[in-house]
Amino acid sequence: MELEREIERARGATGEEIQGLIFHPAASVLLALLENPSLDETKLTLLLSRKDLPSEVLEEIGRRKQFLKSYAVKKSLLLHPRTPRLIGLRLLKELYLMDLVQFALSPAVSAELKRYAEEQIVARLPQMPLGQKITLARRGPSRVAGALVADGNTHVMPIALENPYLTEAQVLKSLAREKVPVHVVQALAAHRKWSQFYNIRLAIVRNSSTPISIVLGFLPQMTVNDIRALAEPGVVAENLRKYLLAEVHRRMQASHRQAARHMAPNTQSLLPQPKDDPSAEEEEDSGKSERRADGESGPEKSDNDA
């Protein structure tokens, strides 16, 4: 009976009474509150600030078009950690740019919704003014920063390379695009951070836009197996392939020389050692005999001894 009275009170409450009911623990009371015509935008956003809000209440808010006419309600509903996936996917398309960025950077957002939000931002990039692109390059999410790197705008790309959210995976994705601008490859090859990643070096060497001078600078730091794989027919341009084959040949020759140097001392120890010369032994023996003979004769006695 008490719960039924609370439900009825929620349907007709006004003013501060509504504010008190916003924090009621029962989902049925909160659902009844949504039917109250006095529940305005301010009180509804306050309701949506509750992190423990039951999912059925969130679903009901997402179904009511009169609530979603308010951008503040729409944004609060989308940013709520318990909002159902389908409602979130629908509302993402209606967010303003910087709210979309905020959503994509929120740690509470699921991986699926985060990816979708980033894709929405990337889809808007061609129509954005330079100022917004620079802002996104500085603090935008990972996929957005990667797209700005690949775009190659000389005012935006250097800033995007310093973005704290940019990942190795997104840099590799940028390098994998067709017709990457040469200055993008050069910037990555010279970058103090990204040029230190082995997989990025490998992608730079593999990219058709990379100048030969950069490739030759990276070759000594690559494994012979990776160079051999790149040297397979059809993987890279033919003029680059000959340099790769030459590097493989040079490595193999160096490996053979090093192996030969290591084997040389071991080979010396395996050679037969010279035996003692018999004639030398005979001379030594005869010398010993002569000394023994002299010793046996002894010194001549003096007159005093006699």
KOLRO-880157 format. One record per residue: x, y, z of N, C-alpha, C in turn. Coordinates in steps of 0.2 Angstrom, whole numbers, plus 2048, in hexadecimal, padded with zeros to 3 digits. Layout:
N
XYZXYZXYZ
...
//
This chain:
306
8047FA800800800800804806800
80A80680480E80C80481180D7FE
8138087FA8168097F381180C7EE
80B80A7EF80680C7EA8048147EC
8058167F280481D7F48098217F1
81081E7F18158227EF8158237E7
81281E7E481181E7DC80C8237DB
8078237DE8028297DD8058307DE
8088307E480B8377E58108397E0
8148347DD8198367D88158397D2
80F8367D080C8387CA80983F7CB
8088427D18058487D180984D7D5
80F84B7D78138507DB8158567D8
81785B7DB8198627D881F8647DD
8228697D982786D7DD82D8697E0
82E86A7E78338677EA8328607EC
82B85E7EC8298577ED82C8537E7
82C8557E182F8517DB8368507DD
83A8557DF8418557E084284F7E5
83E84F7EA83F8497EF83E8427EC
8398427E883883B7E583D8397E0
84183E7DD84683C7D884B8377DB
84C8377E18518327E484D82C7E8
84782B7E68438257E984781F7E6
8478197EB84B8137E884780F7E4
84080F7E483C80B7E083B80D7D9
83C8087D483C80A7CD83580C7CB
8308087CE82980A7CD8278117CE
8298147D482881B7D682B81F7D0
83181E7CE8358227C98318227C3
82F81C7C182B81C7BA8248207BB
8218207C181B8247C281D82B7C1
82382D7C48258347C48268367BC
8288327B88298347B18228367AE
81C8347B18168357AE81383C7B1
81783F7B68158457B981684B7B4
81184F7B28128547AE81685A7B0
81785A7B781C85F7BA82385E7BA
8258587B782C8567B782F8597B1
83385F7B28368637AD83D8607AB
8408647A78468627A484C8627AA
84B8677AE8508677B38508617B8
84A8607BA84985A7BF84A8537BB
8498537B584A84D7B185284C7B1
8568517AF85D8507AF86084E7B6
85D8517BB85F84F7C285E8487C3
8588457C185683E7C185C83A7BE
85E83D7B88638397B486A8397B7
86B83E7BC87183E7BF8728387C4
86D8357C586E82F7CA8718297C6
8778277C987B8227C687781B7C7
87381B7CC8708147CE8698147CB
8678187C68618187C385F8117C0
85980E7C18588087BE8578087B6
8598037B38598037AC8528047A9
84D8017AC8468027A98448097A9
84780D7AE8458157AE8498187A8
84F8167A78538197A185081779A
84D81179A84A80F794844813793
84081479883A81879783B81F795
84082279884282979684482978E
84882478C84A823785845822780
83F82078383981E77E83582577E
83582978283082F78283383577E
83083677883383B774832842777
82D84377B82D84A77E83384C783
83684678683C84778A842849786
84284578084884677C84884C778
84385077884385777584985B778
84A85A77E84F85E78285685B781
85A85F77F86185D77D86585B784
86385F78986685D790864856792
85E85479185C84E79385F84878F
85F84A788862845783869844785
86D84978787484878887584478F
87184679487284379B87083B79A
86B83A79686983379586F82F791
87283278C87782F78987D82D78D
87F83279188583279688482D79C
87D82B79D87C8277A387F8207A2
88381D7A78868177A68828117A5
87B8127A787780C7A687280C7A0
87381279C86E81279686F80C791
86980978F86980478B86D805784
87080078287580177C871804776
86B80277486780476E86580B76F
86380D775862815776868819775
86E81677887481A77787681B76F
87581576C87781676487381B761
86C81B76386882075F869827761
86B82876786C82F76A873832767
87882E76687F83076487F83575E
87A83375A87A83775387883E755
87483F75A87184675C87584A760
87B84876387F84C767883851763
88585776788985C764890859764
89585C76089B85975F89F858766
8A085D76A8A485D7708A1858775
89A85877589785377989884C777
89984B77189A84476E8A2843770
8A68487708AD8467728AD845779
8AA84877D8A98477848A7840785
8A283E78289F8377828A4832780
8A883377B8AD82E7788B382D77D
8B48327818BA8327868B883078D
8B182F78E8AF82D7948B1825796
8B482479B8B681D79D8B181879E
8AB81B7A08A58177A18A281479B
8A38177958A081578F8A280E78D
89E80A78A8A08047888A4804781
8A87FF7808AC80077A8A8801773
8A27FD77389E7FE76D89C80576C
89980877189780F77189C814770
8A28137738A88177728AA81776A
8AA8117688AC8117608A781475C
8A181375D89C81675989C81E75A
89D82076089E8287618A482A75D
8AA82775D8AF8297598AE829752
8AB8247508A98247488A582A746
8A082C74B89C83174A8A0838749
8A583874D8A983E74D8AD83E746
8B08397458B483873F8B083A738
8AA8387398A58397338A4840732
8A48447378A384B7378A984F735
8AF84C7358B58507348B685472E
8B38517288B48557228B185C722
8AB85D7268A78637268AA86872C
8AF8667308B186A7358B586F733
8B58757378BA87A7368C0878739
8C687C7378CC87A7398CD87B741
8CA8807448CA88074B8C887A74F
8C287774D8C08717508C486B74F
8C786B7498CC8657478D286674C
8D486C74D8DA86D7518D986B759
8D386D75B8D086B7618D0863762
8CD86075D8CD85975D8D485575D
8D88587598DF8567588E285675F
8E185B7638E485C76A8E185776F
8DB85676F8D88527758D284D772
8D284C76C8CD84876A8CE84076B
8C983C76B8CB83576C8CF832767
8D182B7688D78287648D582875D
8CF82575B8CE8247548CD82B750
8CB8307538CB8377508D283A74F
8D68397548DD83B7538E083774E
8DF83174D8E282D7488E082F741
8D98317408D683373A8D983A738
8DB83E73D8DE84573C8E584473A
8E883F73C8EF83E73A8EF83B733
8EB8377318EA83472A8E883A725
8E483E7278E28447238E7848721
8EC8497258F384C7238F3854723
8ED8577268ED85E7268F486172A
8F78657278FE8677298FD86B730
8F786E7318F68727378F386D73D
8F086873B8ED86373F8F185D741
8F485A73C8F785473D8FD854742
90185974390685974890385974F
8FE85D7508FA85D7568F7856758
8F48537538F184C7548F7847756
8FD84875490284375690484375D
90284976090484A7678FE84876C
8F88467698F284576C8F383F771
8F28407788F383B77D8EF83577C
8E98357788E58307778E782C771
8EB82E76D8ED82B7678F1825768
8EF81F7658F28197668F6816760
8FB8117628FE80E75C8FA80B757
8F48087598F08057558ED80A750
8EB8107528E881574E8ED818749
8F481874B8F981B7478FA816741
8FA80F7438FB80A73E8F580A739
8EF80B73B8E980C7378EA812732
8ED8177358EE81D7308F381B72B
8F881872C8FD8167278FA811723
8F580D7258F38087208EE80A71B
8EC81171B8E78147178EB815710
8E781570B8E98167048EB81D703
8F181E6FF8F38256FE8F4829704
8F88277098FA82B70E8FE83070C
8FD83770E90283C70C90983B70E
90D83D70A91583B70B91783F712
91484571391684971991484571F
90E84171F90C83E725911838726
91383572191882F72291F832725
92183872292783B72492683D72C
92084072D91F84373492083D739
91D83773791D83173C92482E73C
92782E73792E82B73793383073B
93283673C93683B73F93383C747
92D83974892B83B74F92E837754
93083B75A93483875F930832763
92A83276392682C766924827761
92082975C91E824757923820753
92882375292E82074E93181A752
93081A75893381575C93080E75D
92980E75A92580875A927804754
9297FE75592C7F97509267F874B
9207F774D91B7F67489197FC743
91A80274691980874291F80973D
92580773F92B80773B92A803735
9277FD7369267F87319207FA72D
91B7FD72F91680072B918806727
91D80A72992080F72592480C71F
92880772192C80471B927801716
9227FE71891D7FB714919800710
91880671291380B70F91680D708
91280D70391580F6FD9178176FC
91481B70191682270191D824704
92081F70792682070B92C821706
92F82770793582870393B822705
93F8216FF94481C70094981D706
94A82470794F82670C94D824713
94682471494482271B94481B71B
94281771694281071694980D718
94E81071495580E71695881071D
95581571F95781772695481272B
94E80F72A94B80A72E94D80372D
9508017289517FA7269567F772B
95B7FA72D9607F773295D7F5739
9577F873A9547F774194E7F2740
94D7EF73A9487EA73994B7E3739
9477DE73B9497D773B94A7D4734
94E7D073394F7CD72C9497C972A
9457C672E93F7C372C93A7C8729
9397CE72D9347D372A9377D5724
93D7D77239407D971C93F7D4717
9407CE71893F7C97149387C8711
9337C971692C7C971592A7CF710
92D7D471292B7DA70E92E7DA707
9337D67069377D56FF9337D06FB
92E7CD6FD92A7C86F99277CC6F3
9277C96ED9247CC6E891D7CF6E9
91C7D56E79157D86E79147DC6EE
9187DB6F39177DE6F99187E66F9
91E7E86F69207EF6F69227F06EF
9237F66ED9257F86E692C7F56E5
92D7F36DE9337F06DC9397F36DD
9397FA6DD93F7FE6DE9417FD6E5
93C7FC6EA93E7FC6F19407F46F2
93D7F06EF93E7E96F09467E76EF
9497EA6EB9507E86E99547EB6F0
9527F06F39567F26F99557ED6FE
94F7EB6FF94D7E67049517DF703
9517DD6FD9557D76FB95D7D86FD
95F7DE6FB9667DF6FD9687DF704
9637E27089647E270F9637DB712
95F7D770F95F7D07129657CC710
9687CD70A96E7CA7089747CD70D
9747D370E9797D67139797D371A
9737D271C9727CF7239747C8723
9737C471E9757BD71D97D7BD71D
9807C17199877C171998A7C371F
9877C872398A7C97299897C472E
9837C072E9827BB7329877B5731
9897B472B98E7AE7299957B072C
9977B672B99D7B972D99E7B8735
9987BA7389987BA73F9997B2742
9957AE73E9957A774099C7A473F
9A07A673A9A67A47389AB7A673E
9AB7AC7409AF7AF7459AE7AB74C
9A87A974D9A77A57539A979E753
9A979B74D9AC79474C9B379474C
9B779974A9BE7997499C2797750
9C17997569C479775C9C379075D
9BC78E75C9BB78775E9BE782759
9BF7847539C378074E9CA77F750
9CD7857529D47847549D577F75A
9D077F75E9D177A7649D0773762
9CD77275C9CC76B75A9D2768756
9D676D7539DC76B74F9E1766754
9E47617519E975D7559EF761757
9F176075D9F67637609FD76075E
A0376375DA0976075BA0C75C761
A0F756760A12752765A19754766
A1C75276CA2275476EA27750769
A2D754767A32752762A3674C766
A37746763A3B741767A42743767
A45746762A4C748762A4D74D768
A48751769A4975676EA4A752775
A4574D776A4574977CA4C74577D
A4F743777A5573F777A5B744779
A5B74A777A6074F779A5F750780
A59751782A58753789A5B74D78E
A5974778CA5B741790A63740790
A6674278AA6E74178AA7174678E
A6E74C78EA70752793A7075079A
A6A74D79CA6974A7A3A6F7457A4
A707417A0A7573B7A1A7C73E7A2
A7E74379EA8474779FA8574A7A6
A8074D7A8A807517AEA8074B7B4
A7D7467B3A7E7407B8A8573E7B8
A8873D7B3A8F73A7B2A9473F7B6
A937457B4A9774A7B8A9674A7BF
A9074A7C1A8F74A7C8A927447CC
A9273E7C9A957387CCA9C7387CD
AA073B7C8AA773C7C9AA97417CE
AA57467D0AA674A7D6AAC74F7D5
AAD7537D9AB37587D8AB97557DA
ABF7577D8AC67547D9AC77577E0
ACB7527E4ACC7537EBAD37587EB
AD375D7F0AD97617F1ADE75E7F5
AE47617F6AE975E7FAAE775E801
AE3763803AE176380AADC75E80C
AD875C807AD3757808AD7750809
ADC74F805AE0749805AE374980C
//
